[in-house]
Amino acid sequence: MSAYEGEGIQVWSSEACRRFDLQLQPYLEGEDRPELIAHAAECAFCAAVLADLLLVRDAASAIGPEEPPARVWANVRATLAEEGLIRPRRQPRRAWADWFLRPVPAAGMAALLLLGFLSLRTRGYLHLHPQYRPTPIAAQSSDPQLESSVAEMEHVFQAQSATLDPAMKLAYEKSLETLDSEIQECLSSLEHEPGDGLAREYLASAYHQKAQVLASALGVDDGR
Amino acid sequence: MSDAQLIARAQSGDEQAFATLFDQHKRRVYSLCLRMTGDMAEAEDLSQEAFLQLFRKIATFRGESAFSTWLHRLVVNVVLMHLRRKGLQQVSLDDVDASQDEPVKREYGDDDKRLLHSIDRITLSRAIEGLPPGYKAVLVLHDIEGYEHNEIAQILNCSVGNSKSQLHKARLKLREVLRSQRLKILSAGSGHGSGVLGDG
C-alpha cells in the first residue's frame, strides 16, 4: 500500500483498495465478501468508508415515513366528490341514533353539551386561543400563539385523559409522544443552528400536527 | 381486506374504499414527494395530485403489477413532471453526477479517519434533498421506503443493475455531502476558517 502524506492529508491507493471499492456495492447489497472484510481490518481508510456507508444506510432506513396533513385527504375527497367519482357510503342507523334524533332528546343533549362547555370554561379548562384553528394549516415558522394554544390544550387533555377510552387514550398518548420527540429534535437542531430553516419548518409542522391530535382528542370543532 | 378487494370496491365508487387506500399508502406517497422535493407545501400538492390521478385511473388497474408499485411509479412520474416544469434541475433518472463514477475519494486528515459518527434525521433529510433526482429516487425508495431493487426497477422503468448502481452512487454522494457538512462544523468550531480536511 502506498500513501502520500503532505499538509496533513493522506491519499491512500493500492490494488487492494481498488478491489475493495469494486466489492463495496455487492457487499452492501448483502453479498458475502470476505476479502472486503479482511481488507477493512487492515486499511483504516477503507474501514472508515465502510463504517460510514453502513451508517448512512441505517440512518436512512430509520428516517421512516412522514404523516401528511389531514387536509390532503380532505382535498382529494372533495375533488373526487366534485368529479362524481365517489358515492358516499350510507351508514346503517343504530338504535340509539333513532332515539338521539328525536326532537326532545336532541334539544336536551344540545343543552347538556352547552352546559358542559360552559362548565369547563368556568373552571378554566377551556381557554383555547380564540383565533386558533387547527386547519387549514400552512407550513410556516414556529408560531408562539400556536405553541401557547397547544400547551393549553395539552393541559386540558391531561386533565380529561382519565375519562377517555383506554385504547383511544393510549393511541393519543403515543402520537403525542412521537410529536414531542420530533419537537425536541427540532429544538435541539435550532439550538445548534438557529438559522436552520428546515428544522424550523419541521418544528412548525410538528406543532401543527400536535394541535390537530389534541383537537381531535378534545373534540374541538376545527371549523371544517 | 386485501388490496384487490379494496380496489374492486373503489372501482365501483365506494368512498370508504378510497379512504382506506389513501390511509394505507399516504405516508409512503407523501414521504416520497417530500424527500424528492424537499418542500412540505410541494409535497402536499404532489401527494394530492398523485392520489387524484390514481383514483381517476383506478378503473383501469388490472392487477398486472402490485398496487403499491403501480402507485409509486405514478408518484415518481408526478414528481418528475413537476420538477421538469420547474426547470430547476436535470430530472432524468439516468442523468446523474458524473463525478460519482470516480472511485471513492481517498483523502482525509489524521483527526478525521472516521468521517461520520452519527447522523440526525434533519441533517440527513437536508443532505438527501441535495442529491440529483435519479440518486434521490432510488435512495428514497430503497433505503427509506424499503423497496427491493426489482420493484424499484419497475417503478423507475430501469434495470435492476441500474437501480443497484444508482443506489451505491447515491450513498457515496450522501457520505460526501455529510462529510463536508461535518468538516464545516468542525472547522467553524475550532476557529479554522480554511475548510481544509483536517489539520494533520
Interface residues (C-beta under 8 A of the other chain):
Chain A: E7 G8 I9 Q10 V11 W12 S13 C17 R18 D21 L24 Q25 L28 E29 A44 F45 A48 V49 A51 D52 L53 L55 V56 R57 A59 A60 S61 A62 I63 G64 P65 E66 E67 P68 P69 R71 V72 W73 N75 V76 R77 T79 L80 E83 L85 I86 R87 P88 R89 A138 A139 E185 C186 S189 D196 L198 A199 E201 Y202 S205
Chain B: G13 D14 E15 Q16 F18 A19 F22 D23 K26 R27 R28 V29 Y30 S31 L34 G38 M40 A41 A43 E44 S47 Q48 F51 L52 F55 R56 P103 V104 R106 E107 Y108 G109 D110 K113 R114 L115 L116 H117 S118 I119 D120 R121 I122 T123 L124 S125 R126 I128 L139 D143 I144 E145 G146 H149 K164 S165 H168 R171 L172 L174 R175 L178 R179 V196 L197 G198 D199 G200
